[in-house]
Amino acid sequence: MFSKLLMWFLLMRLAASEGDYNFIYNGFRGANISLDSSAVITSNGLLLLTNSTNQKGHAFYPNPLHFKPSHGKTQSFSINFVFAIMLRYPSVSASGIAFMISPTKEFPGGELGQFWGIFNPTNIGNSSNHIASIELDTALDPVFGDINDNHVGININGLVSNISAPAAYFTNSGGFKNLSLVSGEPMHVWIEYNGVQNQVNVTLSPIDLPKPDRPLLSWTVDLSSIVLDDMYIGFSASTKVAPVTHYILGWSFKMNGQAQALDPFHLPKLPRIGSKKKSGLLTIGLPAIVPFFTLMAISAVSLIVRRKIKFTEVLEDWEREYGTHRFLYKDLYMATKGFTDKELLGVGGFGRVYRGVLSASKVEVAVKRVSHESRQGMREFISEIMSLGRLRHRNLVQLLGYCRRKKELLLVYDFMPNGSLDKLLFNHPNSMLSWNRRFRIIKGVASGLLYLHEEWEQVVLHRDIKASNVLLDSEMNGRLGDFGLARLYDHGTDPQTSHVVGTFGYLAPELTRIGKATRSTDVFAFGVFMLEVACGRRPIDLRLSAYEGILVEWVSECWRRGTILDAADQKLGHDYEVEEMELVLKLGLLCSHPLSSARPSMRQVMQYLDHDAPLPKLSSDGLGAAIVAVGQYKGSDDLRFSCPSSLEQGFGSTTSVQESVLSDGR
């Protein structure tokens, strides 16, 4: 009898380990949770990980879960939880919360601060860790490649995110809204792994909204080599300098299915931030202060009326479909301190650009003010700008939205703290840009352009690739920006634009003949850009002779003489990789070939830069004429290119080439 009972028990345990295990905690009062270090469960059921400085807290489900059935592949699973992070001093940076799948619940060597109480300098990044984590990070640490101090990332065995994005969520109407992880407000996180498709999705939203249809992060990865048979799941947080409070309000999990939904009405309440002080002033001095408050109320109403008149906006019916991308003029006015010259970043061909800080999220942005005199084409312009706002790539400057007021458009972008590439190349001779950084920037811009040409849902022609439109983020990564001239069309169709736009010196020869922009004309401009970065010279320099003043022609002549390395930037000396420099110079000539059919695609360009394919041998036929159109027109006072498409209307209908050369040095 005993042997039968034992067999039955073993079979039930095996079935449970292979089955659809699940749990749910709407609050943690009385819950069986494994707690470590500073982690505690409060009297009202909150899971408190840290509440002061120099603390670390771990909280895990007490039993290991069997993630791999008999076939050895990680099963699908689903997790959702609600968290809140409260800063005692909002101006001081602090660490966030990490959700982990780990082979252990104990981390005796885990250091505080940026190491999350899990890792230390000796074990971080080791494949033997077998730790997969989702970080809700509120500190910017350049050592680990953080994109900002308010982001979500998926990490494997360490603190460098394999994929990350600013904390935000997609609305079901197609909008994109930022969130502040340290707002002190509860937020909902969903983590889902599809074991068949090998895909991890992470979704974030405020607690009072349903789960968005589109995840914030989506990454294809097979966890089978990382997740062991039996693993623990739980949370970790740590503090060092700043006192931070990390809360988990609820948590649910399910293997092979959708985790149960948490009930916001049954989750424990967060404590009040600060104490409510009582004063006897109102009861003692009420008769004396009533007139004062009456006068203050009248003044406040008057101020509100004046502000409403100042910041009034007109929202037309057709524009409501883009409303989630539209910023209020008042918010941008406050962010840029009234568009003061102190916040001015630069003046471009289409308008002035200002630095700003959005008051609600504390996110730094760049705001471009563009005059738009014509109402005709406004709807098409905003439609295309909002389509470009859905682009997501680490080497593209993110367009966050727009604002329209009277005859002015304001475009809101991610702020790039290190400015434009051309300023470092040409305007700061004492801050020399190393070859390693230049080569990384070239590869980054190539990756972003490949995404525009082939990997997004539509084909995007940038049409104005140049060093001044490549911006540098805090890690000196190159990001292609300024989509003021970009055009969209569907894959498999031809672009409809037939107007020559762009910057003198970067225009492909066929543009002057047929006036039709293509992916190949973008490749031509990218080729000139590569030569510009490698040689440290502008595409057109009127101060030099006719032979030396045209960059492509000069480099091709160096190649024909067998001395192509003579074209390398003299400021570098010999401090560069010869193989990389030759590759960039020759690839620049190949991309700027006068025959569009001879130019490679951006996918081929990436293969050459990554050494996944050998660079074809250059032919001397025609390379000297690569800039023939520019050579014919150099010095002309009369050549003008018209720009009457919807993206150019109101920006000035013509652009004088001679004026462009003299003002931009191109």
C-alpha positions in Angstrom: 0.0 0.0 0.0 2.8 2.4 0.9 4.6 1.7 -2.3 1.5 2.6 -4.3 1.1 5.8 -2.5 4.7 6.7 -3.0 4.4 6.0 -6.8 1.3 8.1 -7.0 3.0 11.0 -5.2 6.0 10.8 -7.6 3.8 10.7 -10.6 1.8 13.8 -9.4 5.0 15.7 -8.7 6.4 14.8 -12.2 3.1 15.9 -13.8 3.2 19.2 -11.9 6.7 19.8 -12.9 5.9 19.2 -16.6 2.6 21.0 -16.4 1.1 24.5 -16.5 2.2 25.9 -13.1 0.8 29.2 -12.1 0.3 31.5 -9.1 -1.1 35.0 -8.3 -0.5 37.5 -5.5 -2.9 40.5 -5.3 -0.8 41.9 -2.5 1.6 39.8 -0.4 -0.1 39.7 3.1 0.5 36.1 4.4 2.2 35.1 1.1 5.0 32.4 1.2 7.8 34.5 -0.4 11.6 34.0 0.1 13.0 37.3 1.3 16.6 38.3 1.6 18.6 41.3 3.1 16.4 44.4 3.4 13.3 42.9 1.7 10.2 42.7 3.9 6.4 42.5 3.5 4.6 45.5 5.1 1.6 45.2 7.3 -0.8 46.1 4.4 0.7 43.6 2.0 3.3 45.6 0.1 6.5 43.8 -0.9 9.2 46.3 0.1 12.7 45.6 -1.4 14.6 48.7 -0.2 13.8 51.8 1.9 17.1 53.6 2.6 20.7 54.0 1.4 23.2 51.1 1.1 20.6 48.4 0.9 19.9 45.5 -1.3 16.7 43.4 -1.3 15.8 40.1 -3.0 12.4 38.5 -3.1 11.8 35.1 -4.8 9.1 32.6 -5.3 10.2 30.0 -2.7 10.3 26.9 -4.9 12.2 26.3 -8.2 10.1 26.1 -11.3 10.7 23.4 -14.0 11.2 25.4 -17.2 12.3 22.6 -19.4 10.1 19.5 -20.1 11.6 16.2 -21.3 12.5 17.6 -24.7 14.9 20.1 -23.2 13.5 23.3 -24.7 12.4 26.2 -22.5 8.6 26.3 -22.2 6.5 29.3 -22.8 5.6 31.4 -19.8 3.9 34.7 -18.9 4.5 37.1 -16.0 2.9 40.3 -14.9 3.5 42.5 -11.9 2.9 46.0 -10.6 5.7 48.1 -9.1 6.4 51.6 -7.8 9.7 53.5 -7.2 9.8 56.5 -4.9 12.7 58.9 -4.6 13.2 60.9 -1.5 15.4 63.4 -3.4 14.2 63.5 -7.0 17.3 65.3 -8.3 19.6 62.4 -7.2 20.0 59.5 -9.6 19.3 56.0 -8.2 18.9 52.4 -9.3 15.6 50.7 -10.3 14.2 47.2 -10.1 15.2 44.0 -11.9 13.0 40.9 -12.5 15.1 37.8 -12.7 15.1 34.2 -13.8 18.0 32.7 -11.8 19.4 29.3 -10.8 19.8 30.6 -7.2 18.0 32.9 -4.7 21.2 34.0 -3.0 23.8 36.4 -4.2 26.4 36.8 -1.4 28.9 38.7 -3.6 26.3 41.0 -5.2 27.4 44.7 -4.9 25.2 47.7 -4.3 24.2 50.5 -6.7 24.6 49.8 -10.4 25.3 46.1 -9.7 21.6 45.6 -8.6 22.8 43.5 -5.6 23.3 40.6 -8.0 26.6 40.9 -9.8 30.1 42.2 -9.0 33.0 43.1 -11.3 34.4 39.6 -11.3 31.3 37.7 -12.4 29.4 40.2 -14.5 28.8 39.0 -18.1 29.9 35.4 -17.3 27.9 32.8 -19.3 28.0 30.6 -16.3 25.6 32.9 -14.4 22.5 31.6 -16.3 20.6 34.7 -15.4 18.0 36.4 -17.6 16.6 39.7 -16.3 14.3 42.6 -17.2 15.7 45.9 -15.9 13.5 48.9 -15.0 16.6 51.2 -14.8 16.5 54.7 -13.4 20.2 55.4 -13.6 22.4 56.3 -16.6 25.6 54.2 -16.5 27.7 54.7 -19.6 29.9 51.7 -18.6 27.0 49.4 -19.3 25.8 51.2 -22.4 22.6 52.6 -20.9 20.6 54.7 -23.3 19.3 57.1 -20.6 18.3 57.2 -17.0 14.7 56.1 -17.6 14.6 52.9 -19.7 13.6 49.2 -19.9 16.0 46.6 -21.0 16.4 42.8 -21.5 19.7 41.5 -20.1 21.5 38.1 -20.3 24.0 37.2 -17.6 24.9 40.9 -16.9 24.0 44.5 -17.0 24.5 45.4 -20.6 21.1 45.3 -22.3 20.7 43.2 -25.4 17.8 45.4 -26.3 16.4 48.5 -24.5 14.0 51.4 -25.0 13.0 54.5 -23.1 10.3 53.8 -20.5 7.0 54.4 -22.4 4.0 52.6 -23.9 2.1 52.4 -27.2 -1.5 53.5 -27.1 -3.9 51.3 -29.1 -4.5 54.3 -31.4 -0.9 54.3 -32.5 0.5 56.9 -30.1 3.7 56.7 -28.0 3.7 58.1 -24.5 6.7 58.4 -22.2 6.6 57.2 -18.5 8.8 58.2 -15.6 9.8 55.1 -13.6 10.5 57.2 -10.5 7.2 59.0 -10.5 6.1 57.1 -7.4 3.0 56.0 -9.3 2.2 52.2 -9.7 3.0 50.8 -13.1 2.1 47.5 -14.8 4.7 45.2 -16.5 3.9 42.2 -18.7 6.7 39.7 -19.6 5.9 37.0 -22.1 8.1 34.3 -23.6 6.9 32.2 -26.6 8.9 29.0 -26.6 7.8 28.1 -30.1 8.7 31.4 -31.7 11.6 32.1 -29.3 10.4 35.6 -28.7 10.4 37.7 -25.5 7.9 40.6 -25.3 8.0 43.3 -22.6 5.0 45.7 -22.2 4.6 48.7 -19.8 1.7 50.9 -18.9 0.2 52.9 -16.1 -1.9 50.8 -13.7 -5.2 52.5 -14.7 -4.9 51.5 -18.4 -5.4 48.0 -20.0 -2.5 46.2 -21.5 -1.4 47.8 -24.7 -1.6 45.7 -27.9 1.9 46.5 -28.9 4.9 45.6 -26.7 7.6 48.2 -25.8 10.3 45.6 -26.4 10.3 42.5 -28.6 13.4 40.3 -29.0 13.9 37.0 -30.7 16.1 34.7 -28.5 16.1 31.0 -27.6 16.4 30.9 -23.8 17.1 27.2 -23.8 20.9 27.8 -23.5 20.5 30.3 -20.7 17.6 28.9 -18.6 18.4 25.6 -16.7 15.9 22.9 -16.0 15.0 24.3 -12.6 15.1 28.0 -12.0 13.9 30.6 -9.4 12.0 33.8 -10.4 11.9 37.0 -8.4 13.0 40.6 -7.9 16.1 42.5 -6.9 16.8 46.1 -6.1 19.7 48.0 -4.4 20.6 51.5 -3.3 23.9 53.2 -2.6 24.0 57.0 -2.3 20.3 58.0 -2.7 17.6 56.7 -0.4 15.1 54.9 -2.7 11.9 52.9 -1.9 11.2 49.9 -4.2 7.7 48.4 -4.0 6.1 45.3 -5.6 2.3 45.5 -5.3 1.2 42.3 -7.1 2.6 39.4 -9.1 1.3 36.6 -11.2 2.9 33.8 -13.2 1.8 31.0 -15.5 3.8 28.3 -17.4 2.4 27.6 -20.9 -0.4 30.1 -20.8 -1.4 33.7 -19.9 -0.8 34.7 -16.3 -3.9 35.7 -14.4 -4.7 39.4 -14.5 -4.0 41.4 -11.3 -7.0 43.3 -9.8 -6.0 47.0 -9.3 -8.8 47.4 -6.7 -7.4 44.6 -4.5 -3.8 45.7 -4.6 -2.4 47.3 -1.4 -2.2 51.1 -1.3 1.1 52.9 -1.5 1.9 55.1 1.5 1.5 58.9 1.3 4.7 60.7 0.2 5.6 63.0 3.1 3.5 63.9 6.1 0.4 66.0 6.2 0.9 68.9 8.6 -1.9 70.6 10.4 -1.8 74.3 11.1 -3.9 76.6 13.3 -3.6 79.5 10.9 -6.9 78.9 9.2 -8.9 78.8 12.5 -7.1 81.7 14.1 -6.5 84.1 11.3 -9.3 83.2 8.9 -11.1 86.6 9.0 -7.8 88.4 8.3 -6.6 86.3 5.3 -9.9 86.0 3.4 -9.4 89.3 1.6 -5.8 88.3 0.7 -6.9 85.0 -0.8 -9.8 86.7 -2.7 -7.2 89.1 -4.3 -5.0 86.1 -5.1 -7.9 84.3 -6.7 -8.7 87.2 -8.9 -5.1 87.6 -10.0 -4.9 83.8 -10.7 -8.0 83.9 -12.9 -6.6 86.9 -14.8 -3.3 85.2 -15.3 -5.0 82.0 -16.6 -7.1 84.0 -19.1 -3.9 85.8 -20.4 -2.1 82.5 -20.7 -5.0 80.8 -22.5 -4.9 83.7 -25.1 -1.1 83.4 -25.4 -1.1 79.6 -25.9 -4.3 79.1 -27.8 -4.2 76.4 -30.4 -6.4 75.3 -33.3 -7.0 71.5 -33.6 -8.7 70.7 -36.9 -10.9 67.6 -37.3 -8.5 65.8 -39.7 -5.7 66.3 -37.3 -7.3 64.3 -34.5 -6.1 61.1 -35.9 -2.5 62.3 -35.1 -3.5 63.8 -31.8 -1.4 61.3 -29.7 1.7 62.6 -31.4 0.9 66.3 -30.9 2.6 68.3 -28.2 1.0 71.3 -26.6 2.7 74.6 -27.5 2.5 75.6 -23.9 4.6 72.5 -22.9 7.2 73.2 -25.5 7.3 76.9 -24.6 8.0 76.0 -21.0 10.4 73.3 -21.8 12.6 75.7 -23.9 12.2 78.6 -21.4 10.3 80.6 -23.9 12.6 79.7 -26.8 15.3 81.8 -25.3 18.6 82.2 -27.1 20.3 80.5 -24.1 18.7 77.2 -25.2 19.5 77.7 -28.9 21.4 74.6 -30.2 21.8 75.8 -33.8 20.2 77.3 -36.9 19.6 75.1 -40.0 18.2 75.6 -43.4 14.7 74.9 -42.2 14.6 76.6 -38.8 16.1 77.1 -35.4 16.7 74.2 -33.0 16.3 74.6 -29.2 17.1 72.4 -26.2 14.3 71.7 -23.9 13.3 69.7 -20.8 9.7 68.4 -20.7 8.3 69.3 -17.3 6.2 66.1 -16.9 8.8 63.5 -17.7 12.0 65.5 -17.2 13.1 64.1 -20.6 15.6 66.3 -22.6 14.4 67.0 -26.2 15.4 69.1 -29.2 12.7 71.3 -30.6 12.9 72.6 -34.2 10.8 75.6 -35.1 9.9 75.6 -38.8 7.9 78.3 -40.6 5.2 76.9 -42.9 3.5 79.7 -44.8 1.3 77.5 -47.0 -1.8 75.7 -45.8 -1.8 73.5 -48.9 0.0 70.2 -48.2 -0.1 70.7 -44.4 -2.1 67.5 -43.9 0.2 65.5 -46.1 3.2 66.9 -44.3 2.0 66.0 -40.8 0.9 62.5 -42.0 4.4 61.8 -43.3 6.1 63.3 -40.3 4.0 61.1 -38.0 4.8 58.0 -40.1 8.5 58.8 -39.6 7.8 59.1 -35.9 7.2 55.4 -35.8 10.8 54.6 -36.9 12.7 52.7 -34.2 16.4 52.2 -34.6 19.4 52.9 -32.3 21.2 54.8 -35.1 18.3 57.1 -36.0 17.3 60.3 -34.1 13.8 59.5 -32.7 11.1 61.9 -33.8 8.8 62.2 -30.8 6.0 64.3 -32.3 5.0 67.8 -33.5 3.1 70.9 -32.6 1.3 73.2 -35.0 0.5 76.8 -34.1 -0.5 79.5 -36.6 2.1 79.5 -39.4 4.6 77.6 -37.5 5.5 73.9 -37.0 7.5 72.6 -34.1 9.2 69.1 -34.4 10.3 67.4 -31.2 13.3 65.0 -31.3 15.4 63.1 -28.9 18.2 65.3 -27.5 21.7 64.4 -28.7 24.1 65.9 -26.1 27.2 65.7 -28.3 25.9 67.7 -31.2 26.5 67.1 -34.9 29.4 65.2 -36.4 30.5 68.0 -38.8 31.3 70.3 -35.8 33.7 67.8 -34.4 35.2 67.1 -37.8 35.7 70.8 -38.9 34.9 73.3 -36.1 37.0 71.9 -33.2 40.6 71.2 -34.4 41.8 70.6 -30.8 39.2 67.9 -30.1 40.3 65.4 -32.7 37.9 62.5 -33.4 39.8 59.1 -33.3 39.6 56.7 -36.2 37.9 54.0 -34.0 35.1 56.4 -33.3 34.8 57.5 -36.9 34.6 53.9 -38.1 32.0 53.1 -35.5 30.0 56.2 -36.6 30.2 55.1 -40.2 28.9 51.6 -39.4 26.1 53.0 -37.2 24.9 55.4 -39.9 25.0 52.5 -42.5 23.0 50.3 -40.2 20.4 53.1 -39.8 20.2 53.7 -43.5 19.8 49.9 -44.2 16.8 50.0 -41.8 15.3 52.9 -43.7 15.8 51.3 -47.1 14.9 47.6 -46.4 13.9 46.7 -42.9 11.0 49.1 -42.0 7.4 48.6 -43.2 7.9 51.2 -45.9 10.9 52.4 -47.9 12.3 55.7 -46.6 14.5 57.9 -48.8 16.4 60.2 -46.5 17.6 62.5 -49.4 19.9 64.6 -47.3 22.6 62.4 -45.8 25.6 64.5 -44.7 27.9 65.0 -41.7 25.8 67.9 -40.3 22.7 65.6 -40.2 24.6 62.9 -38.2 24.1 63.6 -34.5 26.1 62.0 -31.6 24.4 60.7 -28.5 25.9 60.5 -25.0 28.0 57.4 -26.0 29.2 59.1 -29.2 27.1 56.7 -31.4 26.2 58.2 -34.7 22.5 58.8 -35.3 21.1 59.9 -38.7 18.6 62.7 -38.2 16.8 65.6 -39.8 14.1 63.9 -41.9 12.8 67.2 -43.2 13.4 66.0 -46.8 12.6 62.3 -46.3 10.0 60.6 -48.5 8.1 57.3 -48.0 6.9 54.7 -50.5 5.8 51.1 -50.3 8.3 48.2 -50.9 8.1 47.0 -54.5 7.0 50.4 -55.8 8.8 53.3 -57.3 9.1 56.6 -55.4 6.9 59.3 -56.9 9.1 62.3 -56.0 10.6 64.0 -59.0 12.1 67.1 -57.5 15.8 67.6 -56.9 16.4 68.2 -53.2 19.4 67.8 -51.0 22.7 69.4 -50.3 25.2 70.4 -53.0 28.2 68.0 -53.1 26.1 65.0 -52.0 23.8 64.8 -55.1 24.1 61.8 -57.4 24.8 62.8 -61.1 21.6 61.2 -62.3 19.5 63.6 -60.1 20.5 66.5 -62.4 19.3 64.5 -65.4 16.1 62.7 -64.3 15.4 64.5 -61.0 14.2 61.2 -59.4 15.4 60.2 -56.0 16.0 56.5 -55.3 17.7 54.3 -52.7 20.8 54.5 -55.0 20.9 58.3 -54.7 20.9 57.9 -50.9 23.8 55.4 -51.3 25.7 58.0 -53.4 25.3 60.6 -50.6 26.4 58.0 -48.0 29.5 57.3 -50.1 30.4 61.0 -50.1 29.7 61.0 -46.3 32.2 58.1 -45.8 34.9 60.0 -47.7 34.1 63.2 -45.7 34.6 61.3 -42.4 37.8 59.4 -43.5 39.5 62.4 -45.2 38.4 65.1 -42.8 37.4 67.3 -45.8 34.2 68.8 -47.0 32.7 67.4 -50.3 33.2 70.8 -52.0 35.8 73.2 -50.9 36.0 76.4 -53.0 39.2 77.5 -51.4 41.1 74.7 -53.2 41.9 74.1 -56.9 39.3 72.6 -59.3 41.1 69.3 -59.0 41.4 69.1 -55.2 38.2 71.0 -54.3 35.9 68.1 -55.3 36.4 65.3 -52.7 35.3 62.3 -54.7 37.4 63.3 -57.7 40.5 63.9 -55.5 40.2 60.5 -53.7 39.6 58.7 -57.0 42.8 60.3 -58.4 44.7 59.1 -55.3 43.4 55.6 -55.9 44.4 55.7 -59.6 47.9 56.7 -58.5 48.1 53.8 -56.1 48.4 56.1 -53.1 44.8 56.0 -51.8 46.0 56.3 -48.1 47.2 59.8 -49.0 43.6 60.8 -48.8 43.3 59.9 -45.1 42.8 62.8 -42.7 46.2 64.2 -42.0 45.1 65.0 -38.4 45.0 61.3 -37.7 48.7 60.8 -38.7 49.2 57.1 -38.9 46.8 56.4 -35.9 44.3 54.3 -37.8 43.8 50.7 -39.0 45.2 50.6 -42.6 42.8 47.8 -43.6 39.8 49.7 -42.3 40.9 53.0 -43.8 41.4 51.4 -47.3 38.0 49.7 -47.0 36.2 53.0 -46.2 38.0 55.0 -48.9 37.4 52.3 -51.6 33.8 51.7 -50.5 33.2 55.4 -50.5 34.3 55.5 -54.1 32.2 52.5 -55.0 29.1 54.0 -53.4 29.6 57.4 -55.2 30.2 55.7 -58.5 28.7 57.8 -61.4 26.6 54.8 -62.6 23.8 54.1 -60.2 23.8 50.4 -61.3 27.4 50.1 -60.1 26.6 51.2 -56.6 26.0 48.5 -53.9 22.8 48.3 -51.8 23.0 49.3 -48.1 22.8 45.6 -47.2 25.9 45.0 -49.3 27.6 48.0 -47.7 27.0 46.5 -44.2 28.4 43.2 -45.4 31.6 44.9 -46.6 31.9 46.9 -43.4 31.4 43.8 -41.2 33.9 41.9 -43.4 31.2 39.3 -44.2 31.9 39.8 -48.0 34.9 40.9 -49.9 34.9 44.4 -51.5 34.7 44.2 -55.3 37.6 45.5 -57.2 37.2 49.1 -58.3 37.2 49.8 -62.0 39.0 52.9 -63.3 36.3 53.5 -65.9 34.3 56.5 -65.0 35.4 57.0 -61.4 37.0 60.3 -62.3 33.7 61.5 -63.5 31.8 60.6 -60.4 31.2 64.2 -59.5 31.0 65.4 -63.1 27.7 67.1 -62.6 29.1 69.0 -59.6 32.3 69.8 -61.5 30.3 71.3 -64.3 28.3 73.5 -62.0 31.1 74.5 -59.6 31.1 78.3 -59.2 27.8 78.8 -61.0 25.7 81.6 -59.6 22.5 80.5 -61.3 21.9 76.8 -60.5 18.8 76.4 -58.4 17.0 73.2 -57.3 13.2 73.5 -56.8 11.6 71.8 -53.7 7.8 72.0 -54.1 6.9 68.6 -52.5 4.7 68.5 -49.4 7.7 68.2 -47.2 9.3 71.3 -48.6 6.3 73.7 -49.0 6.7 76.6 -46.8 10.4 76.0 -46.2 11.4 78.1 -49.2 10.6 77.0 -52.7 14.1 77.3 -54.1 17.6 76.8 -52.8 20.5 78.6 -54.3 23.5 76.3 -54.7 26.0 79.1 -54.6 24.5 80.4 -51.3 24.5 76.9 -49.9 28.2 76.5 -50.7 29.2 79.8 -49.2 27.1 79.4 -46.0 27.7 75.7 -45.3 31.1 75.4 -46.8 29.9 72.6 -49.1 
